[in-house]
Amino acid sequence: MGVGRDRVAIIGQGYIGLALAVRATEVGFDVVAFDVDESRIDLLRSGASYVEDVSSQRVAAALATGRFLASTDPEDLAGFDVAVITVQTPLREGVPDLSFVETAGCLVARHLRPGACVILESTTYPGTTEELLGPLLETESGLRPGADFHLGYSPERIDPGNQTWTLTTTPKVVSGVDEASRARVEAFYGALVDRTVAVSGTREAELTKLLENTFRHVNIALVNELAVFANDLGIDVWEAIGAAATKPFGYLRFTPGPGVGGHCLPVDPTYLSWKVERGTGDRFRFVELANEINARMPDYVVRRLTAGLTARDMFVHKARVLLVGLAFKPDTADARGSPALRIAELLVAAGAEVHASDPHVVEELLDLPSLGVDLVELGADELRAADAVIVVTDHDEFDYDAIRAHAPYVLDTRHRLDPAPNVEHL
């Protein structure tokens, strides 16, 4: 594959697609960054980024090469050598929704040529590449995967906010529907990342992503449920977790929290559970239980807060509550599926006056007024005015000493604050 001569189309410009498009430009490919969202494309055309892991400076530098085209016009996909599909794969009433993958596949198929390569990166259930995308591309283009064009799958592994393990430094799992396709996919990513890891088929690559996220989901559920029971038993679960983490083998540290968020953990394991039940008739009980436990953690946080207020002769329906952090992950702006939003919803429904502080999130993207939540700056006056403060997302720039000093009562779901009479840990 000749870097600098090949035209690469990236379908979907979310946090995965944009990172991939900018990196491909940086190593010398001609890139079409395609998305149907005109607001995203307008920002990219102006040299601005809406993804924290990709700076506006990098976007502007990509534009300056003359090899980066941000577009909403499907005709700009014409002539691609490699097309990568990085669109969302949500759940609809608990069932995988691959409509975005299907729409992207149809767009790609219109411009598919013999010898080109199509790669799916969207997280999905095992079998999607060969059973859904391949036949769709063949029907729409008349070309056969493997015989006429290359087809593969490579799961995304981007960890928002991680400055050590980036797109470039994280090993990239690659696969293809046949040996030639796998080699083509590996050659493409080999130009972008430090290391590729080839697996024998697309189903194995698809399962790899689901295994990674299911592992995290189940272990987070384990410590979340343990935290609930430890509190009931009067045991400091955080001290036990810290002690267990000193074991140098056979243990990985996971910590409790207010729930899970983002696209991955609330969605991806359910894709695997759905595929298992559909393909075997059996239920993936670990995933179902993890879903149940993690989904009810926001309710548990509100119950703990209510109990804490009651112990202080206050009532939640009259309380002014300040949420510290709205993103699902520290030091990022990503609030998709964040437990903070569910906590806010429950508190508002209970009659509380809810304020929130988060320097990362974009208020317009969350529509906080519709939730009944005011976004405020975190300061001493706001902390003193609150009846209760919940630390939901522990961004590094928050002043935790100020929270501890000025808030009358704090429920710290992340164990970020030192013990104090006014601080209660999850």
Contacts in CASP RR format, 6 or more apart in sequence:
PFRMAT RR
TARGET T0000
AUTHOR 0000-0000-0000
METHOD contacts of the structure
MODEL  1
MGVGRDRVAIIGQGYIGLALAVRATEVGFDVVAFDVDESRIDLLRSGASY
VEDVSSQRVAAALATGRFLASTDPEDLAGFDVAVITVQTPLREGVPDLSF
VETAGCLVARHLRPGACVILESTTYPGTTEELLGPLLETESGLRPGADFH
LGYSPERIDPGNQTWTLTTTPKVVSGVDEASRARVEAFYGALVDRTVAVS
GTREAELTKLLENTFRHVNIALVNELAVFANDLGIDVWEAIGAAATKPFG
YLRFTPGPGVGGHCLPVDPTYLSWKVERGTGDRFRFVELANEINARMPDY
VVRRLTAGLTARDMFVHKARVLLVGLAFKPDTADARGSPALRIAELLVAA
GAEVHASDPHVVEELLDLPSLGVDLVELGADELRAADAVIVVTDHDEFDY
DAIRAHAPYVLDTRHRLDPAPNVEHL
1 81 0 8 1.000
1 82 0 8 1.000
1 184 0 8 1.000
1 187 0 8 1.000
1 188 0 8 1.000
1 191 0 8 1.000
3 27 0 8 1.000
3 28 0 8 1.000
3 29 0 8 1.000
3 191 0 8 1.000
4 28 0 8 1.000
4 29 0 8 1.000
4 30 0 8 1.000
4 67 0 8 1.000
5 30 0 8 1.000
6 29 0 8 1.000
6 30 0 8 1.000
6 81 0 8 1.000
6 82 0 8 1.000
7 29 0 8 1.000
7 30 0 8 1.000
7 31 0 8 1.000
7 32 0 8 1.000
7 79 0 8 1.000
7 80 0 8 1.000
7 81 0 8 1.000
7 82 0 8 1.000
8 21 0 8 1.000
8 24 0 8 1.000
8 29 0 8 1.000
8 30 0 8 1.000
8 31 0 8 1.000
8 32 0 8 1.000
8 80 0 8 1.000
8 81 0 8 1.000
8 82 0 8 1.000
8 83 0 8 1.000
8 84 0 8 1.000
8 188 0 8 1.000
9 31 0 8 1.000
9 32 0 8 1.000
9 34 0 8 1.000
9 76 0 8 1.000
9 77 0 8 1.000
9 80 0 8 1.000
9 82 0 8 1.000
9 83 0 8 1.000
9 84 0 8 1.000
9 108 0 8 1.000
9 111 0 8 1.000
10 17 0 8 1.000
10 20 0 8 1.000
10 21 0 8 1.000
10 24 0 8 1.000
10 31 0 8 1.000
10 32 0 8 1.000
10 33 0 8 1.000
10 34 0 8 1.000
10 83 0 8 1.000
10 84 0 8 1.000
10 86 0 8 1.000
11 34 0 8 1.000
11 35 0 8 1.000
11 77 0 8 1.000
11 83 0 8 1.000
11 84 0 8 1.000
11 85 0 8 1.000
11 86 0 8 1.000
11 87 0 8 1.000
11 104 0 8 1.000
11 105 0 8 1.000
11 107 0 8 1.000
11 108 0 8 1.000
12 33 0 8 1.000
12 34 0 8 1.000
12 35 0 8 1.000
12 85 0 8 1.000
12 86 0 8 1.000
12 87 0 8 1.000
12 104 0 8 1.000
13 21 0 8 1.000
13 33 0 8 1.000
13 34 0 8 1.000
13 35 0 8 1.000
13 37 0 8 1.000
13 40 0 8 1.000
13 41 0 8 1.000
13 44 0 8 1.000
13 70 0 8 1.000
13 86 0 8 1.000
14 35 0 8 1.000
14 40 0 8 1.000
14 51 0 8 1.000
14 86 0 8 1.000
15 51 0 8 1.000
15 53 0 8 1.000
15 54 0 8 1.000
15 158 0 8 1.000
15 160 0 8 1.000
15 334 0 8 1.000
16 86 0 8 1.000
16 121 0 8 1.000
16 156 0 8 1.000
16 158 0 8 1.000
17 33 0 8 1.000
17 84 0 8 1.000
17 86 0 8 1.000
17 121 0 8 1.000
18 33 0 8 1.000
18 44 0 8 1.000
18 49 0 8 1.000
18 50 0 8 1.000
18 51 0 8 1.000
18 54 0 8 1.000
18 59 0 8 1.000
19 51 0 8 1.000
19 53 0 8 1.000
19 54 0 8 1.000
19 158 0 8 1.000
19 167 0 8 1.000
20 84 0 8 1.000
20 86 0 8 1.000
20 121 0 8 1.000
20 167 0 8 1.000
20 192 0 8 1.000
21 31 0 8 1.000
21 33 0 8 1.000
21 62 0 8 1.000
21 68 0 8 1.000
22 54 0 8 1.000
22 58 0 8 1.000
22 59 0 8 1.000
22 62 0 8 1.000
22 68 0 8 1.000
23 167 0 8 1.000
23 168 0 8 1.000
23 192 0 8 1.000
24 31 0 8 1.000
24 192 0 8 1.000
25 31 0 8 1.000
25 62 0 8 1.000
25 65 0 8 1.000
25 67 0 8 1.000
25 68 0 8 1.000
26 58 0 8 1.000
26 61 0 8 1.000
26 62 0 8 1.000
27 191 0 8 1.000
27 192 0 8 1.000
28 65 0 8 1.000
28 67 0 8 1.000
29 67 0 8 1.000
29 82 0 8 1.000
29 191 0 8 1.000
30 67 0 8 1.000
31 62 0 8 1.000
31 67 0 8 1.000
31 68 0 8 1.000
31 69 0 8 1.000
32 69 0 8 1.000
32 71 0 8 1.000
32 76 0 8 1.000
32 77 0 8 1.000
32 80 0 8 1.000
33 41 0 8 1.000
33 44 0 8 1.000
33 68 0 8 1.000
33 69 0 8 1.000
33 70 0 8 1.000
33 71 0 8 1.000
34 71 0 8 1.000
34 72 0 8 1.000
34 74 0 8 1.000
34 76 0 8 1.000
34 77 0 8 1.000
34 107 0 8 1.000
35 41 0 8 1.000
35 70 0 8 1.000
35 72 0 8 1.000
36 72 0 8 1.000
37 72 0 8 1.000
38 72 0 8 1.000
40 50 0 8 1.000
41 70 0 8 1.000
41 71 0 8 1.000
41 72 0 8 1.000
43 49 0 8 1.000
43 50 0 8 1.000
44 59 0 8 1.000
44 63 0 8 1.000
44 70 0 8 1.000
45 63 0 8 1.000
45 70 0 8 1.000
47 56 0 8 1.000
47 59 0 8 1.000
47 60 0 8 1.000
47 63 0 8 1.000
48 56 0 8 1.000
48 59 0 8 1.000
49 55 0 8 1.000
49 56 0 8 1.000
49 58 0 8 1.000
49 59 0 8 1.000
50 362 0 8 1.000
52 160 0 8 1.000
52 161 0 8 1.000
52 332 0 8 1.000
52 333 0 8 1.000
52 360 0 8 1.000
53 158 0 8 1.000
53 160 0 8 1.000
53 161 0 8 1.000
53 166 0 8 1.000
59 68 0 8 1.000
62 68 0 8 1.000
63 70 0 8 1.000
69 76 0 8 1.000
74 107 0 8 1.000
74 110 0 8 1.000
77 83 0 8 1.000
77 107 0 8 1.000
77 108 0 8 1.000
77 110 0 8 1.000
77 111 0 8 1.000
78 111 0 8 1.000
79 111 0 8 1.000
79 113 0 8 1.000
79 116 0 8 1.000
80 108 0 8 1.000
80 111 0 8 1.000
80 116 0 8 1.000
81 116 0 8 1.000
81 117 0 8 1.000
82 116 0 8 1.000
82 117 0 8 1.000
82 118 0 8 1.000
82 119 0 8 1.000
82 188 0 8 1.000
83 108 0 8 1.000
83 111 0 8 1.000
83 112 0 8 1.000
83 116 0 8 1.000
83 117 0 8 1.000
83 118 0 8 1.000
83 119 0 8 1.000
84 118 0 8 1.000
84 119 0 8 1.000
84 120 0 8 1.000
84 121 0 8 1.000
85 101 0 8 1.000
85 104 0 8 1.000
85 105 0 8 1.000
85 108 0 8 1.000
85 118 0 8 1.000
85 119 0 8 1.000
85 120 0 8 1.000
85 121 0 8 1.000
85 122 0 8 1.000
85 133 0 8 1.000
86 121 0 8 1.000
86 122 0 8 1.000
86 156 0 8 1.000
87 100 0 8 1.000
87 101 0 8 1.000
87 103 0 8 1.000
87 104 0 8 1.000
87 122 0 8 1.000
88 100 0 8 1.000
88 122 0 8 1.000
88 263 0 8 1.000
89 96 0 8 1.000
89 97 0 8 1.000
89 98 0 8 1.000
89 100 0 8 1.000
89 101 0 8 1.000
89 122 0 8 1.000
89 123 0 8 1.000
89 124 0 8 1.000
89 267 0 8 1.000
89 271 0 8 1.000
90 97 0 8 1.000
90 100 0 8 1.000
90 263 0 8 1.000
90 267 0 8 1.000
91 97 0 8 1.000
91 267 0 8 1.000
91 270 0 8 1.000
91 271 0 8 1.000
94 270 0 8 1.000
94 274 0 8 1.000
95 274 0 8 1.000
96 124 0 8 1.000
96 125 0 8 1.000
96 270 0 8 1.000
96 271 0 8 1.000
96 274 0 8 1.000
98 124 0 8 1.000
98 128 0 8 1.000
98 132 0 8 1.000
100 122 0 8 1.000
101 120 0 8 1.000
101 122 0 8 1.000
101 124 0 8 1.000
101 128 0 8 1.000
101 132 0 8 1.000
101 133 0 8 1.000
102 132 0 8 1.000
102 136 0 8 1.000
105 118 0 8 1.000
105 133 0 8 1.000
105 136 0 8 1.000
105 137 0 8 1.000
105 140 0 8 1.000
106 136 0 8 1.000
106 140 0 8 1.000
108 118 0 8 1.000
108 137 0 8 1.000
109 136 0 8 1.000
109 137 0 8 1.000
109 139 0 8 1.000
109 140 0 8 1.000
109 141 0 8 1.000
110 140 0 8 1.000
110 141 0 8 1.000
112 118 0 8 1.000
112 137 0 8 1.000
112 140 0 8 1.000
112 141 0 8 1.000
112 143 0 8 1.000
112 149 0 8 1.000
113 143 0 8 1.000
113 149 0 8 1.000
114 143 0 8 1.000
114 148 0 8 1.000
114 149 0 8 1.000
115 148 0 8 1.000
115 149 0 8 1.000
115 150 0 8 1.000
116 149 0 8 1.000
116 150 0 8 1.000
117 149 0 8 1.000
117 150 0 8 1.000
117 151 0 8 1.000
117 152 0 8 1.000
117 181 0 8 1.000
117 184 0 8 1.000
117 185 0 8 1.000
117 188 0 8 1.000
118 133 0 8 1.000
118 137 0 8 1.000
118 145 0 8 1.000
118 149 0 8 1.000
118 150 0 8 1.000
118 151 0 8 1.000
118 152 0 8 1.000
119 151 0 8 1.000
119 152 0 8 1.000
119 153 0 8 1.000
119 154 0 8 1.000
119 185 0 8 1.000
119 188 0 8 1.000
120 128 0 8 1.000
120 129 0 8 1.000
120 133 0 8 1.000
120 152 0 8 1.000
120 153 0 8 1.000
120 154 0 8 1.000
121 153 0 8 1.000
121 154 0 8 1.000
121 155 0 8 1.000
121 156 0 8 1.000
122 156 0 8 1.000
123 155 0 8 1.000
123 156 0 8 1.000
123 209 0 8 1.000
123 210 0 8 1.000
123 213 0 8 1.000
123 263 0 8 1.000
123 264 0 8 1.000
123 267 0 8 1.000
123 268 0 8 1.000
123 271 0 8 1.000
124 206 0 8 1.000
124 271 0 8 1.000
125 206 0 8 1.000
125 210 0 8 1.000
125 271 0 8 1.000
125 272 0 8 1.000
125 274 0 8 1.000
125 275 0 8 1.000
126 203 0 8 1.000
126 204 0 8 1.000
126 206 0 8 1.000
126 207 0 8 1.000
126 210 0 8 1.000
126 272 0 8 1.000
126 275 0 8 1.000
127 202 0 8 1.000
127 203 0 8 1.000
127 206 0 8 1.000
127 275 0 8 1.000
128 153 0 8 1.000
128 206 0 8 1.000
129 151 0 8 1.000
129 152 0 8 1.000
129 153 0 8 1.000
129 176 0 8 1.000
129 177 0 8 1.000
129 202 0 8 1.000
129 203 0 8 1.000
129 206 0 8 1.000
130 145 0 8 1.000
130 177 0 8 1.000
130 202 0 8 1.000
130 203 0 8 1.000
133 151 0 8 1.000
134 145 0 8 1.000
134 151 0 8 1.000
134 177 0 8 1.000
137 143 0 8 1.000
137 145 0 8 1.000
137 149 0 8 1.000
137 151 0 8 1.000
138 144 0 8 1.000
138 145 0 8 1.000
141 149 0 8 1.000
142 148 0 8 1.000
143 149 0 8 1.000
145 151 0 8 1.000
145 177 0 8 1.000
145 181 0 8 1.000
146 177 0 8 1.000
146 178 0 8 1.000
146 180 0 8 1.000
146 181 0 8 1.000
150 176 0 8 1.000
150 180 0 8 1.000
150 181 0 8 1.000
150 184 0 8 1.000
150 185 0 8 1.000
151 176 0 8 1.000
151 177 0 8 1.000
151 181 0 8 1.000
151 202 0 8 1.000
152 174 0 8 1.000
152 175 0 8 1.000
152 176 0 8 1.000
152 177 0 8 1.000
152 181 0 8 1.000
152 182 0 8 1.000
152 185 0 8 1.000
152 202 0 8 1.000
152 205 0 8 1.000
153 175 0 8 1.000
153 176 0 8 1.000
153 201 0 8 1.000
153 202 0 8 1.000
153 205 0 8 1.000
153 206 0 8 1.000
154 172 0 8 1.000
154 173 0 8 1.000
154 174 0 8 1.000
154 175 0 8 1.000
154 185 0 8 1.000
154 189 0 8 1.000
154 205 0 8 1.000
155 173 0 8 1.000
155 205 0 8 1.000
155 206 0 8 1.000
155 208 0 8 1.000
155 209 0 8 1.000
155 212 0 8 1.000
156 209 0 8 1.000
157 170 0 8 1.000
157 171 0 8 1.000
157 172 0 8 1.000
157 173 0 8 1.000
157 209 0 8 1.000
157 212 0 8 1.000
158 166 0 8 1.000
158 167 0 8 1.000
158 170 0 8 1.000
159 165 0 8 1.000
159 170 0 8 1.000
160 329 0 8 1.000
160 332 0 8 1.000
160 334 0 8 1.000
161 329 0 8 1.000
161 331 0 8 1.000
161 332 0 8 1.000
167 192 0 8 1.000
167 193 0 8 1.000
168 192 0 8 1.000
168 193 0 8 1.000
168 194 0 8 1.000
169 193 0 8 1.000
169 194 0 8 1.000
170 193 0 8 1.000
171 193 0 8 1.000
171 194 0 8 1.000
171 195 0 8 1.000
171 196 0 8 1.000
171 197 0 8 1.000
172 189 0 8 1.000
172 190 0 8 1.000
172 192 0 8 1.000
172 193 0 8 1.000
172 195 0 8 1.000
172 196 0 8 1.000
172 197 0 8 1.000
173 196 0 8 1.000
173 197 0 8 1.000
173 198 0 8 1.000
173 199 0 8 1.000
173 205 0 8 1.000
173 208 0 8 1.000
173 209 0 8 1.000
174 182 0 8 1.000
174 185 0 8 1.000
174 186 0 8 1.000
174 189 0 8 1.000
174 196 0 8 1.000
174 197 0 8 1.000
174 198 0 8 1.000
174 199 0 8 1.000
174 205 0 8 1.000
175 182 0 8 1.000
175 185 0 8 1.000
175 198 0 8 1.000
175 199 0 8 1.000
175 200 0 8 1.000
175 201 0 8 1.000
175 202 0 8 1.000
175 204 0 8 1.000
175 205 0 8 1.000
176 182 0 8 1.000
176 185 0 8 1.000
176 201 0 8 1.000
176 202 0 8 1.000
176 205 0 8 1.000
177 201 0 8 1.000
177 202 0 8 1.000
182 198 0 8 1.000
182 201 0 8 1.000
186 196 0 8 1.000
186 198 0 8 1.000
189 196 0 8 1.000
190 196 0 8 1.000
199 205 0 8 1.000
199 208 0 8 1.000
207 272 0 8 1.000
209 268 0 8 1.000
210 268 0 8 1.000
210 269 0 8 1.000
210 271 0 8 1.000
210 272 0 8 1.000
211 272 0 8 1.000
213 264 0 8 1.000
213 265 0 8 1.000
213 268 0 8 1.000
213 269 0 8 1.000
214 268 0 8 1.000
214 269 0 8 1.000
214 272 0 8 1.000
214 286 0 8 1.000
214 287 0 8 1.000
214 290 0 8 1.000
216 254 0 8 1.000
216 264 0 8 1.000
216 265 0 8 1.000
217 260 0 8 1.000
217 265 0 8 1.000
217 268 0 8 1.000
217 269 0 8 1.000
217 287 0 8 1.000
217 290 0 8 1.000
217 291 0 8 1.000
217 294 0 8 1.000
218 269 0 8 1.000
218 286 0 8 1.000
218 287 0 8 1.000
218 290 0 8 1.000
219 252 0 8 1.000
219 254 0 8 1.000
220 254 0 8 1.000
220 256 0 8 1.000
220 257 0 8 1.000
220 259 0 8 1.000
220 260 0 8 1.000
220 265 0 8 1.000
220 290 0 8 1.000
220 294 0 8 1.000
221 289 0 8 1.000
221 290 0 8 1.000
221 293 0 8 1.000
221 294 0 8 1.000
222 254 0 8 1.000
223 237 0 8 1.000
223 241 0 8 1.000
223 254 0 8 1.000
223 255 0 8 1.000
223 256 0 8 1.000
224 256 0 8 1.000
224 257 0 8 1.000
224 259 0 8 1.000
224 293 0 8 1.000
224 294 0 8 1.000
224 297 0 8 1.000
225 293 0 8 1.000
226 237 0 8 1.000
226 256 0 8 1.000
227 237 0 8 1.000
227 256 0 8 1.000
227 257 0 8 1.000
227 426 0 8 1.000
228 300 0 8 1.000
230 236 0 8 1.000
230 237 0 8 1.000
230 240 0 8 1.000
231 237 0 8 1.000
231 304 0 8 1.000
231 426 0 8 1.000
237 256 0 8 1.000
238 255 0 8 1.000
238 256 0 8 1.000
238 415 0 8 1.000
238 425 0 8 1.000
241 253 0 8 1.000
241 254 0 8 1.000
241 255 0 8 1.000
242 253 0 8 1.000
244 251 0 8 1.000
244 253 0 8 1.000
245 251 0 8 1.000
245 253 0 8 1.000
255 414 0 8 1.000
255 415 0 8 1.000
256 413 0 8 1.000
256 426 0 8 1.000
257 297 0 8 1.000
257 339 0 8 1.000
257 413 0 8 1.000
257 414 0 8 1.000
257 426 0 8 1.000
258 297 0 8 1.000
258 298 0 8 1.000
258 301 0 8 1.000
258 339 0 8 1.000
258 340 0 8 1.000
258 343 0 8 1.000
258 390 0 8 1.000
258 392 0 8 1.000
258 413 0 8 1.000
258 426 0 8 1.000
259 294 0 8 1.000
259 295 0 8 1.000
259 297 0 8 1.000
259 298 0 8 1.000
259 339 0 8 1.000
260 266 0 8 1.000
260 294 0 8 1.000
260 297 0 8 1.000
260 328 0 8 1.000
260 339 0 8 1.000
261 328 0 8 1.000
261 329 0 8 1.000
261 336 0 8 1.000
261 337 0 8 1.000
261 338 0 8 1.000
261 339 0 8 1.000
262 328 0 8 1.000
262 329 0 8 1.000
262 334 0 8 1.000
262 336 0 8 1.000
262 337 0 8 1.000
262 338 0 8 1.000
263 336 0 8 1.000
265 294 0 8 1.000
266 294 0 8 1.000
266 295 0 8 1.000
266 337 0 8 1.000
269 287 0 8 1.000
269 290 0 8 1.000
269 291 0 8 1.000
270 287 0 8 1.000
270 291 0 8 1.000
272 284 0 8 1.000
272 287 0 8 1.000
273 283 0 8 1.000
273 284 0 8 1.000
273 287 0 8 1.000
273 288 0 8 1.000
273 291 0 8 1.000
276 282 0 8 1.000
276 283 0 8 1.000
276 284 0 8 1.000
277 283 0 8 1.000
277 284 0 8 1.000
297 339 0 8 1.000
298 339 0 8 1.000
298 342 0 8 1.000
298 343 0 8 1.000
298 346 0 8 1.000
299 346 0 8 1.000
301 339 0 8 1.000
301 343 0 8 1.000
301 390 0 8 1.000
301 392 0 8 1.000
301 411 0 8 1.000
301 413 0 8 1.000
301 426 0 8 1.000
302 316 0 8 1.000
302 343 0 8 1.000
302 346 0 8 1.000
302 347 0 8 1.000
302 350 0 8 1.000
304 411 0 8 1.000
304 424 0 8 1.000
304 426 0 8 1.000
305 316 0 8 1.000
305 321 0 8 1.000
305 347 0 8 1.000
305 388 0 8 1.000
305 390 0 8 1.000
305 411 0 8 1.000
306 316 0 8 1.000
306 350 0 8 1.000
308 388 0 8 1.000
308 409 0 8 1.000
308 411 0 8 1.000
308 424 0 8 1.000
309 315 0 8 1.000
309 316 0 8 1.000
309 319 0 8 1.000
309 387 0 8 1.000
309 388 0 8 1.000
309 409 0 8 1.000
312 408 0 8 1.000
312 409 0 8 1.000
314 387 0 8 1.000
314 388 0 8 1.000
316 347 0 8 1.000
316 350 0 8 1.000
316 351 0 8 1.000
316 352 0 8 1.000
317 350 0 8 1.000
317 351 0 8 1.000
317 352 0 8 1.000
318 351 0 8 1.000
318 352 0 8 1.000
319 352 0 8 1.000
319 353 0 8 1.000
319 387 0 8 1.000
319 388 0 8 1.000
320 352 0 8 1.000
320 353 0 8 1.000
320 355 0 8 1.000
320 385 0 8 1.000
320 386 0 8 1.000
320 387 0 8 1.000
320 388 0 8 1.000
321 347 0 8 1.000
321 352 0 8 1.000
321 353 0 8 1.000
321 354 0 8 1.000
321 355 0 8 1.000
321 386 0 8 1.000
321 387 0 8 1.000
321 388 0 8 1.000
321 389 0 8 1.000
321 390 0 8 1.000
322 355 0 8 1.000
322 356 0 8 1.000
322 357 0 8 1.000
322 376 0 8 1.000
322 378 0 8 1.000
322 382 0 8 1.000
322 383 0 8 1.000
322 386 0 8 1.000
322 388 0 8 1.000
322 389 0 8 1.000
322 390 0 8 1.000
322 407 0 8 1.000
323 340 0 8 1.000
323 343 0 8 1.000
323 344 0 8 1.000
323 354 0 8 1.000
323 355 0 8 1.000
323 356 0 8 1.000
323 357 0 8 1.000
323 373 0 8 1.000
323 389 0 8 1.000
323 390 0 8 1.000
323 392 0 8 1.000
324 356 0 8 1.000
324 357 0 8 1.000
324 358 0 8 1.000
324 378 0 8 1.000
324 389 0 8 1.000
324 390 0 8 1.000
324 391 0 8 1.000
324 392 0 8 1.000
324 393 0 8 1.000
324 398 0 8 1.000
324 403 0 8 1.000
325 340 0 8 1.000
325 356 0 8 1.000
325 357 0 8 1.000
325 358 0 8 1.000
325 361 0 8 1.000
325 391 0 8 1.000
325 392 0 8 1.000
325 393 0 8 1.000
325 394 0 8 1.000
325 395 0 8 1.000
325 398 0 8 1.000
326 335 0 8 1.000
326 338 0 8 1.000
326 340 0 8 1.000
326 341 0 8 1.000
326 356 0 8 1.000
326 358 0 8 1.000
326 361 0 8 1.000
326 366 0 8 1.000
326 392 0 8 1.000
326 393 0 8 1.000
327 333 0 8 1.000
327 334 0 8 1.000
327 335 0 8 1.000
327 338 0 8 1.000
327 340 0 8 1.000
327 358 0 8 1.000
327 360 0 8 1.000
327 361 0 8 1.000
327 393 0 8 1.000
327 395 0 8 1.000
328 334 0 8 1.000
328 335 0 8 1.000
328 336 0 8 1.000
328 337 0 8 1.000
328 338 0 8 1.000
328 339 0 8 1.000
328 340 0 8 1.000
328 393 0 8 1.000
329 393 0 8 1.000
330 393 0 8 1.000
330 394 0 8 1.000
330 395 0 8 1.000
330 396 0 8 1.000
331 360 0 8 1.000
331 395 0 8 1.000
331 396 0 8 1.000
332 360 0 8 1.000
333 360 0 8 1.000
333 361 0 8 1.000
333 362 0 8 1.000
335 341 0 8 1.000
335 358 0 8 1.000
335 361 0 8 1.000
335 365 0 8 1.000
335 366 0 8 1.000
338 392 0 8 1.000
338 393 0 8 1.000
339 392 0 8 1.000
340 356 0 8 1.000
340 392 0 8 1.000
340 393 0 8 1.000
341 366 0 8 1.000
341 371 0 8 1.000
343 390 0 8 1.000
343 392 0 8 1.000
344 354 0 8 1.000
344 356 0 8 1.000
344 371 0 8 1.000
344 372 0 8 1.000
344 373 0 8 1.000
345 371 0 8 1.000
347 354 0 8 1.000
348 354 0 8 1.000
348 371 0 8 1.000
348 372 0 8 1.000
348 373 0 8 1.000
354 371 0 8 1.000
354 372 0 8 1.000
354 373 0 8 1.000
354 374 0 8 1.000
355 373 0 8 1.000
355 374 0 8 1.000
355 375 0 8 1.000
355 376 0 8 1.000
355 382 0 8 1.000
355 386 0 8 1.000
356 368 0 8 1.000
356 373 0 8 1.000
356 374 0 8 1.000
356 375 0 8 1.000
356 376 0 8 1.000
357 375 0 8 1.000
357 376 0 8 1.000
357 377 0 8 1.000
357 378 0 8 1.000
357 382 0 8 1.000
357 398 0 8 1.000
358 375 0 8 1.000
358 393 0 8 1.000
358 395 0 8 1.000
359 395 0 8 1.000
359 397 0 8 1.000
360 395 0 8 1.000
363 375 0 8 1.000
368 374 0 8 1.000
368 375 0 8 1.000
376 382 0 8 1.000
378 398 0 8 1.000
378 399 0 8 1.000
378 402 0 8 1.000
378 403 0 8 1.000
379 399 0 8 1.000
379 402 0 8 1.000
379 406 0 8 1.000
380 402 0 8 1.000
380 405 0 8 1.000
380 406 0 8 1.000
383 389 0 8 1.000
383 402 0 8 1.000
383 403 0 8 1.000
383 406 0 8 1.000
383 407 0 8 1.000
384 406 0 8 1.000
384 407 0 8 1.000
384 408 0 8 1.000
386 407 0 8 1.000
386 408 0 8 1.000
387 408 0 8 1.000
387 409 0 8 1.000
388 407 0 8 1.000
388 408 0 8 1.000
388 409 0 8 1.000
388 410 0 8 1.000
388 411 0 8 1.000
389 403 0 8 1.000
389 407 0 8 1.000
389 409 0 8 1.000
389 410 0 8 1.000
389 411 0 8 1.000
390 410 0 8 1.000
390 411 0 8 1.000
390 413 0 8 1.000
391 398 0 8 1.000
391 403 0 8 1.000
391 410 0 8 1.000
391 411 0 8 1.000
391 412 0 8 1.000
391 413 0 8 1.000
391 414 0 8 1.000
391 416 0 8 1.000
391 417 0 8 1.000
392 413 0 8 1.000
392 414 0 8 1.000
393 414 0 8 1.000
394 414 0 8 1.000
394 416 0 8 1.000
398 416 0 8 1.000
400 416 0 8 1.000
400 417 0 8 1.000
403 410 0 8 1.000
403 417 0 8 1.000
404 410 0 8 1.000
404 417 0 8 1.000
404 418 0 8 1.000
404 420 0 8 1.000
404 422 0 8 1.000
404 423 0 8 1.000
407 422 0 8 1.000
408 422 0 8 1.000
409 422 0 8 1.000
409 424 0 8 1.000
410 417 0 8 1.000
410 422 0 8 1.000
410 423 0 8 1.000
410 424 0 8 1.000
411 424 0 8 1.000
411 426 0 8 1.000
412 423 0 8 1.000
412 424 0 8 1.000
412 425 0 8 1.000
412 426 0 8 1.000
413 426 0 8 1.000
414 426 0 8 1.000
415 425 0 8 1.000
415 426 0 8 1.000
417 423 0 8 1.000
417 425 0 8 1.000
419 425 0 8 1.000
END
